[in-house]
Amino acid sequence: MCAGQHRPVGKVSEIVGVGTLPAARRRGLGLAVTAALVADARSRGVETVLLSAGDEDVARLYARLGFRSVATALIAEPGD
């Protein structure tokens, strides 16, 4: 119903691909999976865990797990 992964490189890991099936949303599964991914990363010696939030509402959810905004990501897309 919900899945994700983290990609460690040395002492840093990025949490990516956290997704919940529409029928299972609004039950805290995304936060639970994210918390489990953070715990797994920490158990493997990762010191810095990062992720990207799609919008401010999602960022507020991740803040409940201790994440904080530190930068803005920029996206380059092909021109017309």
PDB file with one MODEL, atoms N, CA, C and O in Angstrom:
MODEL        1
ATOM      1  N   MET A   1       0.793  -1.188   0.000  1.00  0.00           N
ATOM      2  CA  MET A   1       0.000   0.000   0.000  1.00  0.00           C
ATOM      3  C   MET A   1       0.842   1.261   0.000  1.00  0.00           C
ATOM      4  O   MET A   1       0.400   2.308  -0.473  1.00  0.00           O
ATOM      5  N   CYS A   2       2.078   1.162   0.540  1.00  0.00           N
ATOM      6  CA  CYS A   2       2.980   2.300   0.579  1.00  0.00           C
ATOM      7  C   CYS A   2       4.402   1.768   0.500  1.00  0.00           C
ATOM      8  O   CYS A   2       4.726   0.741   1.097  1.00  0.00           O
ATOM      9  N   ALA A   3       5.243   2.470  -0.238  1.00  0.00           N
ATOM     10  CA  ALA A   3       6.626   2.025  -0.390  1.00  0.00           C
ATOM     11  C   ALA A   3       7.532   3.227  -0.600  1.00  0.00           C
ATOM     12  O   ALA A   3       7.064   4.333  -0.870  1.00  0.00           O
ATOM     13  N   GLY A   4       8.818   2.999  -0.474  1.00  0.00           N
ATOM     14  CA  GLY A   4       9.825   4.014  -0.720  1.00  0.00           C
ATOM     15  C   GLY A   4      11.186   3.378  -0.615  1.00  0.00           C
ATOM     16  O   GLY A   4      11.303   2.183  -0.343  1.00  0.00           O
ATOM     17  N   GLN A   5      12.217   4.171  -0.829  1.00  0.00           N
ATOM     18  CA  GLN A   5      13.582   3.674  -0.706  1.00  0.00           C
ATOM     19  C   GLN A   5      14.504   4.821  -0.336  1.00  0.00           C
ATOM     20  O   GLN A   5      14.152   5.994  -0.458  1.00  0.00           O
ATOM     21  N   HIS A   6      15.693   4.454   0.118  1.00  0.00           N
ATOM     22  CA  HIS A   6      16.721   5.475   0.312  1.00  0.00           C
ATOM     23  C   HIS A   6      17.966   5.006  -0.405  1.00  0.00           C
ATOM     24  O   HIS A   6      18.221   3.809  -0.539  1.00  0.00           O
ATOM     25  N   ARG A   7      18.734   5.980  -0.861  1.00  0.00           N
ATOM     26  CA  ARG A   7      19.928   5.705  -1.669  1.00  0.00           C
ATOM     27  C   ARG A   7      21.152   6.264  -0.970  1.00  0.00           C
ATOM     28  O   ARG A   7      21.468   7.445  -1.114  1.00  0.00           O
ATOM     29  N   PRO A   8      21.848   5.417  -0.210  1.00  0.00           N
ATOM     30  CA  PRO A   8      23.016   5.901   0.509  1.00  0.00           C
ATOM     31  C   PRO A   8      24.251   6.046  -0.391  1.00  0.00           C
ATOM     32  O   PRO A   8      24.508   5.230  -1.276  1.00  0.00           O
ATOM     33  N   VAL A   9      24.988   7.103  -0.128  1.00  0.00           N
ATOM     34  CA  VAL A   9      26.302   7.315  -0.734  1.00  0.00           C
ATOM     35  C   VAL A   9      27.186   7.805   0.401  1.00  0.00           C
ATOM     36  O   VAL A   9      27.089   8.957   0.825  1.00  0.00           O
ATOM     37  N   GLY A  10      28.035   6.933   0.882  1.00  0.00           N
ATOM     38  CA  GLY A  10      28.859   7.290   2.034  1.00  0.00           C
ATOM     39  C   GLY A  10      27.996   7.538   3.248  1.00  0.00           C
ATOM     40  O   GLY A  10      27.179   6.696   3.621  1.00  0.00           O
ATOM     41  N   LYS A  11      28.172   8.685   3.864  1.00  0.00           N
ATOM     42  CA  LYS A  11      27.445   9.034   5.098  1.00  0.00           C
ATOM     43  C   LYS A  11      26.164   9.820   4.835  1.00  0.00           C
ATOM     44  O   LYS A  11      25.566  10.364   5.763  1.00  0.00           O
ATOM     45  N   VAL A  12      25.736   9.880   3.557  1.00  0.00           N
ATOM     46  CA  VAL A  12      24.532  10.623   3.175  1.00  0.00           C
ATOM     47  C   VAL A  12      23.578   9.680   2.451  1.00  0.00           C
ATOM     48  O   VAL A  12      24.008   8.826   1.676  1.00  0.00           O
ATOM     49  N   SER A  13      22.277   9.840   2.708  1.00  0.00           N
ATOM     50  CA  SER A  13      21.287   9.053   1.979  1.00  0.00           C
ATOM     51  C   SER A  13      20.097   9.939   1.634  1.00  0.00           C
ATOM     52  O   SER A  13      19.661  10.767   2.434  1.00  0.00           O
ATOM     53  N   GLU A  14      19.586   9.745   0.427  1.00  0.00           N
ATOM     54  CA  GLU A  14      18.400  10.471  -0.008  1.00  0.00           C
ATOM     55  C   GLU A  14      17.205   9.522  -0.015  1.00  0.00           C
ATOM     56  O   GLU A  14      17.267   8.433  -0.584  1.00  0.00           O
ATOM     57  N   ILE A  15      16.127   9.945   0.618  1.00  0.00           N
ATOM     58  CA  ILE A  15      14.882   9.187   0.578  1.00  0.00           C
ATOM     59  C   ILE A  15      14.160   9.575  -0.706  1.00  0.00           C
ATOM     60  O   ILE A  15      13.956  10.756  -0.987  1.00  0.00           O
ATOM     61  N   VAL A  16      13.778   8.562  -1.479  1.00  0.00           N
ATOM     62  CA  VAL A  16      13.133   8.802  -2.771  1.00  0.00           C
ATOM     63  C   VAL A  16      11.950   7.855  -2.956  1.00  0.00           C
ATOM     64  O   VAL A  16      11.874   6.797  -2.331  1.00  0.00           O
ATOM     65  N   GLY A  17      11.051   8.252  -3.813  1.00  0.00           N
ATOM     66  CA  GLY A  17       9.981   7.374  -4.265  1.00  0.00           C
ATOM     67  C   GLY A  17       8.985   6.941  -3.216  1.00  0.00           C
ATOM     68  O   GLY A  17       8.398   5.866  -3.339  1.00  0.00           O
ATOM     69  N   VAL A  18       8.775   7.748  -2.181  1.00  0.00           N
ATOM     70  CA  VAL A  18       7.758   7.380  -1.192  1.00  0.00           C
ATOM     71  C   VAL A  18       6.390   7.639  -1.828  1.00  0.00           C
ATOM     72  O   VAL A  18       6.078   8.759  -2.235  1.00  0.00           O
ATOM     73  N   GLY A  19       5.598   6.597  -1.900  1.00  0.00           N
ATOM     74  CA  GLY A  19       4.283   6.718  -2.512  1.00  0.00           C
ATOM     75  C   GLY A  19       3.281   5.802  -1.832  1.00  0.00           C
ATOM     76  O   GLY A  19       3.617   4.710  -1.376  1.00  0.00           O
ATOM     77  N   THR A  20       2.052   6.269  -1.776  1.00  0.00           N
ATOM     78  CA  THR A  20       0.961   5.518  -1.165  1.00  0.00           C
ATOM     79  C   THR A  20      -0.157   5.370  -2.182  1.00  0.00           C
ATOM     80  O   THR A  20      -0.504   6.330  -2.871  1.00  0.00           O
ATOM     81  N   LEU A  21      -0.714   4.187  -2.278  1.00  0.00           N
ATOM     82  CA  LEU A  21      -1.855   3.985  -3.163  1.00  0.00           C
ATOM     83  C   LEU A  21      -2.998   4.913  -2.738  1.00  0.00           C
ATOM     84  O   LEU A  21      -3.204   5.134  -1.545  1.00  0.00           O
ATOM     85  N   PRO A  22      -3.729   5.447  -3.691  1.00  0.00           N
ATOM     86  CA  PRO A  22      -4.816   6.385  -3.354  1.00  0.00           C
ATOM     87  C   PRO A  22      -5.796   5.851  -2.313  1.00  0.00           C
ATOM     88  O   PRO A  22      -6.235   6.605  -1.444  1.00  0.00           O
ATOM     89  N   ALA A  23      -6.141   4.594  -2.379  1.00  0.00           N
ATOM     90  CA  ALA A  23      -7.118   4.029  -1.437  1.00  0.00           C
ATOM     91  C   ALA A  23      -6.576   3.941  -0.008  1.00  0.00           C
ATOM     92  O   ALA A  23      -7.348   3.764   0.935  1.00  0.00           O
ATOM     93  N   ALA A  24      -5.262   4.063   0.159  1.00  0.00           N
ATOM     94  CA  ALA A  24      -4.661   3.918   1.484  1.00  0.00           C
ATOM     95  C   ALA A  24      -4.128   5.244   2.039  1.00  0.00           C
ATOM     96  O   ALA A  24      -3.461   5.252   3.074  1.00  0.00           O
ATOM     97  N   ARG A  25      -4.409   6.334   1.380  1.00  0.00           N
ATOM     98  CA  ARG A  25      -3.888   7.637   1.821  1.00  0.00           C
ATOM     99  C   ARG A  25      -4.612   8.144   3.061  1.00  0.00           C
ATOM    100  O   ARG A  25      -5.703   7.695   3.412  1.00  0.00           O
ATOM    101  N   ARG A  26      -3.948   9.108   3.713  1.00  0.00           N
ATOM    102  CA  ARG A  26      -4.467   9.786   4.899  1.00  0.00           C
ATOM    103  C   ARG A  26      -4.567   8.860   6.106  1.00  0.00           C
ATOM    104  O   ARG A  26      -5.441   9.019   6.958  1.00  0.00           O
ATOM    105  N   ARG A  27      -3.650   7.882   6.165  1.00  0.00           N
ATOM    106  CA  ARG A  27      -3.589   6.960   7.303  1.00  0.00           C
ATOM    107  C   ARG A  27      -2.234   7.002   7.984  1.00  0.00           C
ATOM    108  O   ARG A  27      -1.993   6.249   8.928  1.00  0.00           O
ATOM    109  N   GLY A  28      -1.339   7.878   7.518  1.00  0.00           N
ATOM    110  CA  GLY A  28      -0.014   7.968   8.117  1.00  0.00           C
ATOM    111  C   GLY A  28       0.990   6.976   7.581  1.00  0.00           C
ATOM    112  O   GLY A  28       2.094   6.859   8.114  1.00  0.00           O
ATOM    113  N   LEU A  29       0.621   6.256   6.525  1.00  0.00           N
ATOM    114  CA  LEU A  29       1.533   5.241   5.997  1.00  0.00           C
ATOM    115  C   LEU A  29       2.800   5.853   5.402  1.00  0.00           C
ATOM    116  O   LEU A  29       3.893   5.315   5.580  1.00  0.00           O
ATOM    117  N   GLY A  30       2.657   6.971   4.699  1.00  0.00           N
ATOM    118  CA  GLY A  30       3.828   7.625   4.111  1.00  0.00           C
ATOM    119  C   GLY A  30       4.824   8.057   5.174  1.00  0.00           C
ATOM    120  O   GLY A  30       6.031   7.875   5.015  1.00  0.00           O
ATOM    121  N   LEU A  31       4.318   8.627   6.257  1.00  0.00           N
ATOM    122  CA  LEU A  31       5.206   9.020   7.355  1.00  0.00           C
ATOM    123  C   LEU A  31       5.836   7.801   8.006  1.00  0.00           C
ATOM    124  O   LEU A  31       7.015   7.832   8.359  1.00  0.00           O
ATOM    125  N   ALA A  32       5.077   6.733   8.172  1.00  0.00           N
ATOM    126  CA  ALA A  32       5.620   5.519   8.780  1.00  0.00           C
ATOM    127  C   ALA A  32       6.727   4.920   7.920  1.00  0.00           C
ATOM    128  O   ALA A  32       7.762   4.503   8.439  1.00  0.00           O
ATOM    129  N   VAL A  33       6.513   4.876   6.619  1.00  0.00           N
ATOM    130  CA  VAL A  33       7.541   4.350   5.714  1.00  0.00           C
ATOM    131  C   VAL A  33       8.773   5.251   5.746  1.00  0.00           C
ATOM    132  O   VAL A  33       9.902   4.761   5.786  1.00  0.00           O
ATOM    133  N   THR A  34       8.560   6.556   5.729  1.00  0.00           N
ATOM    134  CA  THR A  34       9.687   7.488   5.777  1.00  0.00           C
ATOM    135  C   THR A  34      10.461   7.319   7.075  1.00  0.00           C
ATOM    136  O   THR A  34      11.691   7.302   7.052  1.00  0.00           O
ATOM    137  N   ALA A  35       9.782   7.196   8.191  1.00  0.00           N
ATOM    138  CA  ALA A  35      10.450   6.982   9.478  1.00  0.00           C
ATOM    139  C   ALA A  35      11.257   5.683   9.460  1.00  0.00           C
ATOM    140  O   ALA A  35      12.370   5.636   9.985  1.00  0.00           O
ATOM    141  N   ALA A  36      10.706   4.639   8.863  1.00  0.00           N
ATOM    142  CA  ALA A  36      11.432   3.366   8.775  1.00  0.00           C
ATOM    143  C   ALA A  36      12.663   3.497   7.892  1.00  0.00           C
ATOM    144  O   ALA A  36      13.702   2.907   8.187  1.00  0.00           O
ATOM    145  N   LEU A  37      12.560   4.260   6.818  1.00  0.00           N
ATOM    146  CA  LEU A  37      13.713   4.478   5.946  1.00  0.00           C
ATOM    147  C   LEU A  37      14.807   5.268   6.659  1.00  0.00           C
ATOM    148  O   LEU A  37      15.991   4.964   6.509  1.00  0.00           O
ATOM    149  N   VAL A  38      14.420   6.268   7.427  1.00  0.00           N
ATOM    150  CA  VAL A  38      15.398   7.027   8.212  1.00  0.00           C
ATOM    151  C   VAL A  38      16.084   6.105   9.214  1.00  0.00           C
ATOM    152  O   VAL A  38      17.306   6.141   9.354  1.00  0.00           O
ATOM    153  N   ALA A  39      15.310   5.284   9.908  1.00  0.00           N
ATOM    154  CA  ALA A  39      15.882   4.356  10.891  1.00  0.00           C
ATOM    155  C   ALA A  39      16.847   3.387  10.222  1.00  0.00           C
ATOM    156  O   ALA A  39      17.915   3.106  10.765  1.00  0.00           O
ATOM    157  N   ASP A  40      16.482   2.873   9.048  1.00  0.00           N
ATOM    158  CA  ASP A  40      17.367   1.958   8.335  1.00  0.00           C
ATOM    159  C   ASP A  40      18.662   2.668   7.929  1.00  0.00           C
ATOM    160  O   ASP A  40      19.752   2.118   8.083  1.00  0.00           O
ATOM    161  N   ALA A  41      18.534   3.883   7.414  1.00  0.00           N
ATOM    162  CA  ALA A  41      19.730   4.637   7.020  1.00  0.00           C
ATOM    163  C   ALA A  41      20.643   4.857   8.218  1.00  0.00           C
ATOM    164  O   ALA A  41      21.853   4.647   8.134  1.00  0.00           O
ATOM    165  N   ARG A  42      20.062   5.278   9.323  1.00  0.00           N
ATOM    166  CA  ARG A  42      20.864   5.515  10.537  1.00  0.00           C
ATOM    167  C   ARG A  42      21.549   4.231  11.005  1.00  0.00           C
ATOM    168  O   ARG A  42      22.704   4.261  11.430  1.00  0.00           O
ATOM    169  N   SER A  43      20.840   3.105  10.926  1.00  0.00           N
ATOM    170  CA  SER A  43      21.421   1.834  11.377  1.00  0.00           C
ATOM    171  C   SER A  43      22.604   1.416  10.512  1.00  0.00           C
ATOM    172  O   SER A  43      23.415   0.587  10.925  1.00  0.00           O
ATOM    173  N   ARG A  44      22.703   1.984   9.317  1.00  0.00           N
ATOM    174  CA  ARG A  44      23.796   1.686   8.393  1.00  0.00           C
ATOM    175  C   ARG A  44      24.905   2.731   8.450  1.00  0.00           C
ATOM    176  O   ARG A  44      25.804   2.735   7.609  1.00  0.00           O
ATOM    177  N   GLY A  45      24.839   3.608   9.434  1.00  0.00           N
ATOM    178  CA  GLY A  45      25.890   4.595   9.629  1.00  0.00           C
ATOM    179  C   GLY A  45      25.712   5.905   8.881  1.00  0.00           C
ATOM    180  O   GLY A  45      26.623   6.733   8.859  1.00  0.00           O
ATOM    181  N   VAL A  46      24.558   6.103   8.272  1.00  0.00           N
ATOM    182  CA  VAL A  46      24.297   7.357   7.558  1.00  0.00           C
ATOM    183  C   VAL A  46      24.141   8.481   8.585  1.00  0.00           C
ATOM    184  O   VAL A  46      23.435   8.335   9.582  1.00  0.00           O
ATOM    185  N   GLU A  47      24.809   9.596   8.323  1.00  0.00           N
ATOM    186  CA  GLU A  47      24.745  10.750   9.219  1.00  0.00           C
ATOM    187  C   GLU A  47      23.763  11.811   8.744  1.00  0.00           C
ATOM    188  O   GLU A  47      23.153  12.496   9.564  1.00  0.00           O
ATOM    189  N   THR A  48      23.600  11.957   7.432  1.00  0.00           N
ATOM    190  CA  THR A  48      22.712  12.968   6.868  1.00  0.00           C
ATOM    191  C   THR A  48      21.684  12.290   5.982  1.00  0.00           C
ATOM    192  O   THR A  48      22.039  11.573   5.047  1.00  0.00           O
ATOM    193  N   VAL A  49      20.413  12.514   6.273  1.00  0.00           N
ATOM    194  CA  VAL A  49      19.320  11.990   5.462  1.00  0.00           C
ATOM    195  C   VAL A  49      18.588  13.187   4.869  1.00  0.00           C
ATOM    196  O   VAL A  49      18.243  14.133   5.577  1.00  0.00           O
ATOM    197  N   LEU A  50      18.356  13.133   3.552  1.00  0.00           N
ATOM    198  CA  LEU A  50      17.657  14.232   2.903  1.00  0.00           C
ATOM    199  C   LEU A  50      16.538  13.699   2.032  1.00  0.00           C
ATOM    200  O   LEU A  50      16.509  12.523   1.670  1.00  0.00           O
ATOM    201  N   LEU A  51      15.620  14.590   1.705  1.00  0.00           N
ATOM    202  CA  LEU A  51      14.519  14.267   0.790  1.00  0.00           C
ATOM    203  C   LEU A  51      14.008  15.560   0.192  1.00  0.00           C
ATOM    204  O   LEU A  51      14.341  16.647   0.664  1.00  0.00           O
ATOM    205  N   SER A  52      13.208  15.439  -0.837  1.00  0.00           N
ATOM    206  CA  SER A  52      12.577  16.596  -1.467  1.00  0.00           C
ATOM    207  C   SER A  52      11.076  16.476  -1.292  1.00  0.00           C
ATOM    208  O   SER A  52      10.491  15.423  -1.545  1.00  0.00           O
ATOM    209  N   ALA A  53      10.461  17.562  -0.858  1.00  0.00           N
ATOM    210  CA  ALA A  53       9.007  17.601  -0.693  1.00  0.00           C
ATOM    211  C   ALA A  53       8.401  18.289  -1.907  1.00  0.00           C
ATOM    212  O   ALA A  53       8.925  19.297  -2.382  1.00  0.00           O
ATOM    213  N   GLY A  54       7.310  17.751  -2.402  1.00  0.00           N
ATOM    214  CA  GLY A  54       6.663  18.293  -3.587  1.00  0.00           C
ATOM    215  C   GLY A  54       6.020  19.652  -3.385  1.00  0.00           C
ATOM    216  O   GLY A  54       5.885  20.420  -4.337  1.00  0.00           O
ATOM    217  N   ASP A  55       5.621  19.958  -2.155  1.00  0.00           N
ATOM    218  CA  ASP A  55       5.009  21.257  -1.865  1.00  0.00           C
ATOM    219  C   ASP A  55       5.083  21.521  -0.364  1.00  0.00           C
ATOM    220  O   ASP A  55       5.575  20.687   0.397  1.00  0.00           O
ATOM    221  N   GLU A  56       4.596  22.675   0.051  1.00  0.00           N
ATOM    222  CA  GLU A  56       4.689  23.067   1.458  1.00  0.00           C
ATOM    223  C   GLU A  56       3.870  22.155   2.380  1.00  0.00           C
ATOM    224  O   GLU A  56       4.271  21.914   3.519  1.00  0.00           O
ATOM    225  N   ASP A  57       2.747  21.653   1.909  1.00  0.00           N
ATOM    226  CA  ASP A  57       1.946  20.741   2.734  1.00  0.00           C
ATOM    227  C   ASP A  57       2.719  19.468   3.041  1.00  0.00           C
ATOM    228  O   ASP A  57       2.715  18.990   4.176  1.00  0.00           O
ATOM    229  N   VAL A  58       3.378  18.925   2.036  1.00  0.00           N
ATOM    230  CA  VAL A  58       4.184  17.715   2.225  1.00  0.00           C
ATOM    231  C   VAL A  58       5.378  18.024   3.126  1.00  0.00           C
ATOM    232  O   VAL A  58       5.738  17.212   3.978  1.00  0.00           O
ATOM    233  N   ALA A  59       5.990  19.189   2.942  1.00  0.00           N
ATOM    234  CA  ALA A  59       7.125  19.580   3.786  1.00  0.00           C
ATOM    235  C   ALA A  59       6.716  19.639   5.256  1.00  0.00           C
ATOM    236  O   ALA A  59       7.482  19.242   6.133  1.00  0.00           O
ATOM    237  N   ARG A  60       5.504  20.136   5.525  1.00  0.00           N
ATOM    238  CA  ARG A  60       5.021  20.182   6.909  1.00  0.00           C
ATOM    239  C   ARG A  60       4.870  18.774   7.496  1.00  0.00           C
ATOM    240  O   ARG A  60       5.128  18.565   8.681  1.00  0.00           O
ATOM    241  N   LEU A  61       4.456  17.825   6.678  1.00  0.00           N
ATOM    242  CA  LEU A  61       4.355  16.440   7.164  1.00  0.00           C
ATOM    243  C   LEU A  61       5.726  15.892   7.524  1.00  0.00           C
ATOM    244  O   LEU A  61       5.899  15.290   8.584  1.00  0.00           O
ATOM    245  N   TYR A  62       6.702  16.099   6.645  1.00  0.00           N
ATOM    246  CA  TYR A  62       8.053  15.605   6.916  1.00  0.00           C
ATOM    247  C   TYR A  62       8.670  16.301   8.129  1.00  0.00           C
ATOM    248  O   TYR A  62       9.496  15.713   8.827  1.00  0.00           O
ATOM    249  N   ALA A  63       8.279  17.533   8.380  1.00  0.00           N
ATOM    250  CA  ALA A  63       8.782  18.245   9.558  1.00  0.00           C
ATOM    251  C   ALA A  63       8.391  17.516  10.840  1.00  0.00           C
ATOM    252  O   ALA A  63       9.096  17.614  11.845  1.00  0.00           O
ATOM    253  N   ARG A  64       7.286  16.791  10.818  1.00  0.00           N
ATOM    254  CA  ARG A  64       6.864  16.014  11.986  1.00  0.00           C
ATOM    255  C   ARG A  64       7.860  14.919  12.319  1.00  0.00           C
ATOM    256  O   ARG A  64       7.881  14.420  13.444  1.00  0.00           O
ATOM    257  N   LEU A  65       8.688  14.539  11.346  1.00  0.00           N
ATOM    258  CA  LEU A  65       9.725  13.526  11.570  1.00  0.00           C
ATOM    259  C   LEU A  65      11.085  14.154  11.854  1.00  0.00           C
ATOM    260  O   LEU A  65      12.081  13.447  12.007  1.00  0.00           O
ATOM    261  N   GLY A  66      11.124  15.487  11.925  1.00  0.00           N
ATOM    262  CA  GLY A  66      12.377  16.170  12.233  1.00  0.00           C
ATOM    263  C   GLY A  66      13.095  16.782  11.041  1.00  0.00           C
ATOM    264  O   GLY A  66      14.149  17.395  11.211  1.00  0.00           O
ATOM    265  N   PHE A  67      12.547  16.629   9.836  1.00  0.00           N
ATOM    266  CA  PHE A  67      13.162  17.254   8.672  1.00  0.00           C
ATOM    267  C   PHE A  67      12.903  18.754   8.721  1.00  0.00           C
ATOM    268  O   PHE A  67      11.889  19.207   9.252  1.00  0.00           O
ATOM    269  N   ARG A  68      13.843  19.520   8.155  1.00  0.00           N
ATOM    270  CA  ARG A  68      13.677  20.966   8.063  1.00  0.00           C
ATOM    271  C   ARG A  68      14.138  21.433   6.694  1.00  0.00           C
ATOM    272  O   ARG A  68      15.011  20.821   6.079  1.00  0.00           O
ATOM    273  N   SER A  69      13.554  22.503   6.228  1.00  0.00           N
ATOM    274  CA  SER A  69      13.925  23.053   4.925  1.00  0.00           C
ATOM    275  C   SER A  69      15.261  23.770   5.047  1.00  0.00           C
ATOM    276  O   SER A  69      15.468  24.579   5.951  1.00  0.00           O
ATOM    277  N   VAL A  70      16.169  23.456   4.114  1.00  0.00           N
ATOM    278  CA  VAL A  70      17.477  24.113   4.129  1.00  0.00           C
ATOM    279  C   VAL A  70      17.842  24.701   2.777  1.00  0.00           C
ATOM    280  O   VAL A  70      18.785  25.487   2.689  1.00  0.00           O
ATOM    281  N   ALA A  71      17.125  24.344   1.723  1.00  0.00           N
ATOM    282  CA  ALA A  71      17.470  24.829   0.389  1.00  0.00           C
ATOM    283  C   ALA A  71      16.270  24.671  -0.535  1.00  0.00           C
ATOM    284  O   ALA A  71      15.251  24.080  -0.176  1.00  0.00           O
ATOM    285  N   THR A  72      16.422  25.209  -1.712  1.00  0.00           N
ATOM    286  CA  THR A  72      15.412  25.083  -2.753  1.00  0.00           C
ATOM    287  C   THR A  72      16.026  24.321  -3.925  1.00  0.00           C
ATOM    288  O   THR A  72      17.130  24.638  -4.368  1.00  0.00           O
ATOM    289  N   ALA A  73      15.323  23.341  -4.413  1.00  0.00           N
ATOM    290  CA  ALA A  73      15.798  22.593  -5.588  1.00  0.00           C
ATOM    291  C   ALA A  73      15.312  23.293  -6.842  1.00  0.00           C
ATOM    292  O   ALA A  73      14.206  23.833  -6.870  1.00  0.00           O
ATOM    293  N   LEU A  74      16.126  23.282  -7.867  1.00  0.00           N
ATOM    294  CA  LEU A  74      15.759  23.858  -9.154  1.00  0.00           C
ATOM    295  C   LEU A  74      15.695  22.750 -10.190  1.00  0.00           C
ATOM    296  O   LEU A  74      16.493  21.813 -10.151  1.00  0.00           O
ATOM    297  N   ILE A  75      14.762  22.849 -11.105  1.00  0.00           N
ATOM    298  CA  ILE A  75      14.566  21.821 -12.107  1.00  0.00           C
ATOM    299  C   ILE A  75      14.753  22.434 -13.497  1.00  0.00           C
ATOM    300  O   ILE A  75      14.172  23.475 -13.807  1.00  0.00           O
ATOM    301  N   ALA A  76      15.554  21.791 -14.316  1.00  0.00           N
ATOM    302  CA  ALA A  76      15.743  22.232 -15.700  1.00  0.00           C
ATOM    303  C   ALA A  76      14.908  21.333 -16.600  1.00  0.00           C
ATOM    304  O   ALA A  76      14.996  20.108 -16.520  1.00  0.00           O
ATOM    305  N   GLU A  77      14.109  21.940 -17.447  1.00  0.00           N
ATOM    306  CA  GLU A  77      13.289  21.185 -18.378  1.00  0.00           C
ATOM    307  C   GLU A  77      13.641  21.595 -19.807  1.00  0.00           C
ATOM    308  O   GLU A  77      14.070  22.727 -20.034  1.00  0.00           O
ATOM    309  N   PRO A  78      13.468  20.702 -20.761  1.00  0.00           N
ATOM    310  CA  PRO A  78      13.762  21.059 -22.142  1.00  0.00           C
ATOM    311  C   PRO A  78      12.882  22.219 -22.617  1.00  0.00           C
ATOM    312  O   PRO A  78      11.708  22.313 -22.258  1.00  0.00           O
ATOM    313  N   GLY A  79      13.460  23.082 -23.416  1.00  0.00           N
ATOM    314  CA  GLY A  79      12.709  24.206 -23.950  1.00  0.00           C
ATOM    315  C   GLY A  79      11.786  23.770 -25.082  1.00  0.00           C
ATOM    316  O   GLY A  79      11.811  22.621 -25.522  1.00  0.00           O
ATOM    317  N   ASP A  80      10.983  24.706 -25.535  1.00  0.00           N
ATOM    318  CA  ASP A  80      10.051  24.417 -26.641  1.00  0.00           C
ATOM    319  C   ASP A  80      10.774  24.247 -27.959  1.00  0.00           C
ATOM    320  O   ASP A  80      10.138  24.001 -28.984  1.00  0.00           O
TER     321      ASP A  80
ENDMDL
END
